[in-house]
Amino acid sequence: MKRVLRYIVIGVITLPLLYGLWLLGRVFLFDFFSIPSYSMYPTLKPGDEVVVNKLLMGARIYKDFHFDKNGIELKSWRTRGIQPIRHNDIVVFNFPHHDWKISFIINNVFCKRVIGLPGDSISIVDGFYRNNHYEEVLGLEEEQMKYSHLPESECWKKEMQTYPFDEKVKWNNYNMGPMYIPRKGDVMRITPLEAALYGFILEWELGQKVTRDWETGEVKANGQLLTRHQFQHNYFFMAGDNVLDSDDSRFWGLVPEEYIVGVVGIKFSVK
């Protein structure tokens, strides 16, 4: 009887301890996510499970746990990481754009490939990604090749308008950019073009409504003239490997560094 009681006591103590260690591991070391769509196909397929490494760029620790499904202002800090995010890394991040503004929804996560880092200028040229700081292939070249050589019956897909969806900025899926990816501390001259490209970012960082007038060349924040801006965050351009069917930065813009959960390290594929 004493032995049975001893086992019960050990179990009562050990199980919560193991559960606590598992939770700490998910906070500081790794997390698991399931791929819901074909946006990263053929690299990742719907139903694949991925393990996200939080050690590389550092784990994100929340300062505020009052999450709202409609979106909140993210308050967090990040532990020291081992290495920065690199070109072609596959990352999991919280989708940042809701109701025409940047906001945080805890379970609204995407998985994409990093095409542009802070300080890069990225373009799409004849359907292929180009980066002024990276000479190797970005994403999957064979998928971009398929897109570049679409049959005539599907060529309309090349003309699909992309971010920032302004009639003065005539970018499409086939030819886009160049677009500079802001880096924390960068000071940029603000014209209507920059206001179009970085409008969501400017409004988020300034906490003010930003308007632009192409005829006068003026940009205003809450009615006050805005001519220069120093960026307060690092940003990234994300894209899916399946360029024909991916909801990514081509259509909604850039991802703040704080919204990145971590880098995909391991995947478990469905059969």
Order of alpha helices (4+ residues) and beta strands (2+ residues): alpha-beta-beta-beta-beta-beta-beta-beta-beta-beta-beta-alpha-beta-beta-alpha-alpha-beta-beta-beta-beta-beta-alpha-beta-beta
